[in-house]
């Protein structure tokens, strides 16, 4: 049987899984995808653009696999849990690898605004851009810590500080630990020069990872685009609107409870 290679752009909600990487006995993104792919006669070859930790979500992680024929996203989504949606599928060359063929990866972190100084946050972001040794920003002690960040920026939106990191590749927990450092600088608890110092080879400064629930693997860039299936986007949009309404109701409930109890924000 002749197998063709395909790449799929995949959305998933991190709270529902023990990370993206397959693990025996627990629910994972890869485990759910592989279960469905085998139903359609997939081969053994299966790769991802990047692994995400437990609690981390993705708007556009990319997985590659081999199947006898092309299938639209809705074919996969019919058997996947609602927390995972295949957004687009396209055939790729036999030498395509979702990790090594990627041009860049973008992560976004959504942090509740605690009155941070945006000017300090922006200075911290600028320090991280470029090629550095990120040994102080990872729990990985085996891989080369040198990485190249193409862009780091921050913005305020709806009571939240949104941090965006775009780079060629990232180390384990690197984004979440950078978030901690940037937000500490924004709170005035550390100086930007302490982040500069932590990037120097031989200087060890440990920054703990920020909570994973607010991190999203936003995009993986290649030399092509995925065509999103309209039906899938419509159904996903409906789910996201329902989640947003629930969050808004929960936020207002908490606000009124605090008012009734006389608790200050």
N, C-alpha and C positions, 0 to 999 in steps of 0.2 A: 504494500500500500504506500503510495507516494504521499509524503507529508510536506505541507507548505508552512513557512514561518510567518507568524503574525505578531503584531504589537497591539496592546490594548491600553488605553488611558482609563484609569480606574479611580473612582471616588470612594472613600470609606470613612466611617465615623469611629475614631480610635477608642472611645469609651466602651465599645461593644466587643473588643478583641484584646487578647494577650499579645499585642504587637502584630507586625505584618509577617514575620518569618514563621514558617511552619514549625510546630512543636507538638510532640506527642501528648495527647490527653487534654489539650486546651484548645479553645477556639481562636483561630488566627485568620488573617486575611488570606494568606497563601493557602492555608488548608481548605478554606471555602472555595477559592478559585480552582484549586486542583480537583476537588470533588466534582465540580461541574464540568471541568475540561475533560475528565476521564469519561464522563457520560457521552461526550461527542467524539471519542476515539483519539484523544490527544496522545502524542508521543511522550517520552520521558523527559525531554529537554524543556526546562522551565526556568526562567530567570527574571529578576526584578531590577528596576533602576536604582532602588535604594530600600534599605530596611528601616522601618520606623518602630520605635519603642512602644510599649504598652501605653495606651491613652493618647498617642499622637495620631492625628487624622491626616487625610490626604484629599486634596481637590483634584490632583492629577498625578498620582504615581503611575508608573508604566511597567507592565509585565509583558514578557514575550514567551511564546509557546508555539508548538507545531500541531497542526490539525490537517485532516484530509481536504477540507474545503473552508471557504470563507463563511462566517456566520455573523449576522448583525448583533449589535449589543443586546437587543431585547431577547434574543435566544438564550444568552447567558443569564440575563437578569431574571428570567422566568424561574430559575432554580437557585438564585442567590438570595441570601437574607437581605432585608430592606436596608440594612446599614452599609451594603456594598452595591455600587452601580457601575457597570461598565459603560463608559460614556462614548467611546469610539474605538473602532477596530480597523486596522489597515495591514495589508500584506507588506512585508519587508524583505530585504535581501537576506540570503543565507548567512552572511557574515555579520548581520546585525546583532548587537548585544545591548540590552537596554541600559546597562551600567556604563560600559566602556564606549558606547557610541554617543552618549549624552554630551552635549556642549556645555550645559550648565544646569544647576538645580536652584530653585527658589523656595525658601521657607518664609512663612509669616507667623509672627507670635503676637497674640492679642492679650495685653496686660491691662488690668484695671488701673485707671489713672489715679495715682495716690498723690497728686499734686507735684509731679516731677518737674524739674527744670528742663524744658525742651532744648535749651541752648547747651546744657551740659550733656544731655543725651546725644545731641547731634555731634558734639566734639568727640564723644566716645565712639560713635559710629565711624567717624572719619579715621580714627586711629586703627580700626580693624581692617579697613580696606587695603588690599594689596597682598603680597606674598609674605607670609610670616610663619613662624613656628608656633602652633597652637597647642603646645604640650600642656599648658595650664588650663586648657578649656576642653579637656577630654578625659574619660576614664580609660581610654585605650592606651596601653603602654607598649604595644607590639608594633604598631604601624608607624610609618614616617609621619611625624606631626606637622610637616610643612604643607600648607594649603594656600590656595589663591582665592581671595574674596574679590569679586568683581564689583559688588555694590552692597552697601549697608545704609539703610535710611530709616527714618522714623517720622511718624505723623500722628496727630491726635484725631480721633474720630469717635463721636458718640460716647464720651466718657471713658474711652479706651486709648491706650498708646499702642500703635501698631508698628512693630519692628519687622523690617524686610531684609533678608540676607540672600544674596545671590552669589554663588560660587561654582567653581568647577567641580568640587567634591567636598565632602564634610566628614569629619571623624565622629565617632559615637558620642552622643550627648553634647557635641560641640556647639550647636545652635542654642540649646537651652542654657548652657554655661555662659555663653556670650551674652544672652539675655540677662542673666543675673548680674554680670559685670556692668552692662550698660545701664540697667535700672538702678543699681547701687550708686553709680556715678550721677544719675539723674536725681536721686534722693539726697545727694551730697554726702553720702556715707563713705565714699572713696573718691579720690581724685582721678582725673583722666590719666595722669602720669603713672598711676599704679597699673592701669591696663597696659600702657606702653611698656612698662617694666616687665610685666608678665609675659609679653611676647618675645622677650630676649632669650636666646638659647642659654641654658644653664640656670635661669631664674625660675624657681618653682613657686607658683601661687595657685592655690586650689580655689576655684569658684564652684559652688554647688549648683546642680542643674535646677532651673526653674520648673514649675509643675508642667507635666506633659500635656495636660488637657487643653491648653491654650495654643498649642503648636500645630501648624498645618504644613505639610509638604505641598506647596502651592502649585508648582509647575516643574516639569523636566523638559528642557529644550533640546530639540534635534534639528536637523536640516529639513524637516517637514512638519506639517501640521496634521492633527487628527480632526476628522470631520465628525462633529458630535451628532448623535442621532436625535432628531427633534422630539420624538415620542419620549425617549428616556429623559431628556432635559425637562420636558413638561411635567413628567411624573416626579422627578427629583425636585423641581421648583415647588411643587405642591407640598412635598414632605418638608422642605426647608421653611416654607411659610408657616406650616403647622408648628414646627419646632420654635420658630421665632415668636409666634403668638404665645406659646406656652412659657417661654422664657420671660416675655414681657409681663405676663400675668403673675408669674412667680416673683419678679422684681417688684411689682406694685404691691403684692401681698406683703412682702418683706418690709417695704417702705412704710406701709400703713401700720403694720405690727410694731415697728420701731417708734412711730409717732404715738401710738396708743400707750406704749410702755415708757415714753419719755426718754428714749435712747437717742443720743445724738449720733449723727453720721460721722 
